[in-house]
Amino acid sequence: MAIRKNHLALTQGNIENVICNDPSVLIFTRKHAQQQILVMHNLTGVDVILRHEDASFEYTTIHSSSENPSPKKDSFHVPAYGTLMVDVKM
């Protein structure tokens, strides 16, 4: 998988769970050196919008299961049974 080859955090990084109030979503980070990838898995058949509290949170989307991802500054769209991965700017 090209994504894994281009992002060492996905293959060699430490895994840290992220607490989410929505039980239909599994979220964790992979951290390695100066790279942090946030991985979000939607475990249901309904699209989920996740809001994050830090408006200055900067990231680049590296993978989305959505055909038309619509990035917004304060939220993430995770499609039904889909995955969203973002490279967090540290």
C-alpha positions as a Markdown table, in Angstrom:
| # | Residue | x | y | z |
|---|---|---|---|---|
| 1 | Met | 0.0 | 0.0 | 0.0 |
| 2 | Ala | 1.5 | 3.3 | -1.1 |
| 3 | Ile | 0.2 | 5.2 | 1.8 |
| 4 | Arg | 2.1 | 3.0 | 4.3 |
| 5 | Lys | 5.3 | 3.4 | 2.3 |
| 6 | Asn | 5.0 | 7.1 | 2.2 |
| 7 | His | 4.2 | 7.6 | 5.9 |
| 8 | Leu | 6.6 | 5.8 | 8.3 |
| 9 | Ala | 4.2 | 6.5 | 11.2 |
| 10 | Leu | 1.8 | 4.0 | 9.8 |
| 11 | Thr | 4.3 | 1.2 | 9.8 |
| 12 | Gln | 6.7 | 2.0 | 12.6 |
| 13 | Gly | 4.8 | 4.5 | 14.8 |
| 14 | Asn | 3.5 | 4.0 | 18.3 |
| 15 | Ile | -0.3 | 3.6 | 18.5 |
| 16 | Glu | -2.3 | 5.7 | 20.9 |
| 17 | Asn | -6.1 | 5.5 | 21.3 |
| 18 | Val | -8.1 | 8.7 | 21.1 |
| 19 | Ile | -11.2 | 8.9 | 23.2 |
| 20 | Cys | -14.3 | 9.6 | 21.2 |
| 21 | Asn | -17.8 | 10.2 | 22.5 |
| 22 | Asp | -19.2 | 8.5 | 19.5 |
| 23 | Pro | -19.0 | 4.7 | 20.0 |
| 24 | Ser | -19.5 | 4.1 | 16.3 |
| 25 | Val | -16.1 | 5.5 | 15.5 |
| 26 | Leu | -12.6 | 4.0 | 16.3 |
| 27 | Ile | -9.9 | 6.7 | 16.4 |
| 28 | Phe | -6.2 | 6.3 | 17.1 |
| 29 | Thr | -2.9 | 8.1 | 16.2 |
| 30 | Arg | 0.3 | 6.7 | 14.9 |
| 31 | Lys | 3.4 | 8.7 | 15.9 |
| 32 | His | 6.9 | 8.3 | 14.6 |
| 33 | Ala | 9.7 | 10.9 | 14.8 |
| 34 | Gln | 8.1 | 14.2 | 13.6 |
| 35 | Gln | 5.1 | 12.6 | 12.0 |
| 36 | Gln | 1.6 | 12.0 | 13.5 |
| 37 | Ile | -1.2 | 10.4 | 11.6 |
| 38 | Leu | -4.8 | 10.5 | 12.9 |
| 39 | Val | -6.8 | 7.5 | 11.8 |
| 40 | Met | -10.6 | 7.4 | 12.0 |
| 41 | His | -12.7 | 4.3 | 11.2 |
| 42 | Asn | -16.5 | 4.5 | 11.0 |
| 43 | Leu | -17.9 | 1.1 | 12.1 |
| 44 | Thr | -21.5 | 1.8 | 11.0 |
| 45 | Gly | -23.5 | 2.1 | 7.8 |
| 46 | Val | -24.2 | 5.8 | 8.4 |
| 47 | Asp | -21.8 | 8.7 | 7.6 |
| 48 | Val | -20.4 | 10.4 | 10.6 |
| 49 | Ile | -19.3 | 14.0 | 11.1 |
| 50 | Leu | -16.7 | 14.4 | 13.9 |
| 51 | Arg | -16.1 | 17.9 | 15.3 |
| 52 | His | -12.8 | 18.8 | 16.9 |
| 53 | Glu | -12.4 | 21.5 | 19.4 |
| 54 | Asp | -9.1 | 23.1 | 18.3 |
| 55 | Ala | -10.0 | 25.4 | 15.4 |
| 56 | Ser | -6.2 | 25.9 | 14.6 |
| 57 | Phe | -5.8 | 22.2 | 14.1 |
| 58 | Glu | -3.8 | 21.9 | 10.9 |
| 59 | Tyr | -3.7 | 18.7 | 8.8 |
| 60 | Thr | -3.5 | 17.2 | 5.3 |
| 61 | Thr | -5.8 | 14.4 | 4.3 |
| 62 | Ile | -3.8 | 11.4 | 3.1 |
| 63 | His | -6.6 | 8.9 | 2.6 |
| 64 | Ser | -10.4 | 9.1 | 2.6 |
| 65 | Ser | -12.9 | 6.3 | 1.7 |
| 66 | Ser | -15.3 | 9.1 | 0.6 |
| 67 | Glu | -15.5 | 9.8 | -3.1 |
| 68 | Asn | -16.0 | 13.5 | -2.4 |
| 69 | Pro | -14.3 | 14.4 | 0.8 |
| 70 | Ser | -15.3 | 17.8 | 2.0 |
| 71 | Pro | -12.7 | 19.0 | 4.4 |
| 72 | Lys | -13.8 | 21.6 | 6.9 |
| 73 | Lys | -11.7 | 23.5 | 9.5 |
| 74 | Asp | -13.7 | 22.2 | 12.5 |
| 75 | Ser | -14.9 | 18.8 | 11.5 |
| 76 | Phe | -14.1 | 15.5 | 9.7 |
| 77 | His | -16.5 | 13.6 | 7.5 |
| 78 | Val | -16.0 | 9.8 | 7.9 |
| 79 | Pro | -18.2 | 7.8 | 5.4 |
| 80 | Ala | -20.2 | 4.8 | 6.3 |
| 81 | Tyr | -17.9 | 1.8 | 6.9 |
| 82 | Gly | -15.1 | 4.1 | 5.8 |
| 83 | Thr | -11.7 | 5.4 | 6.9 |
| 84 | Leu | -10.2 | 8.8 | 7.0 |
| 85 | Met | -6.5 | 9.4 | 7.7 |
| 86 | Val | -4.9 | 12.8 | 8.2 |
| 87 | Asp | -1.3 | 13.9 | 8.6 |
| 88 | Val | -1.3 | 16.2 | 11.6 |
| 89 | Lys | 1.0 | 19.2 | 11.3 |
| 90 | Met | 3.3 | 19.2 | 14.4 |
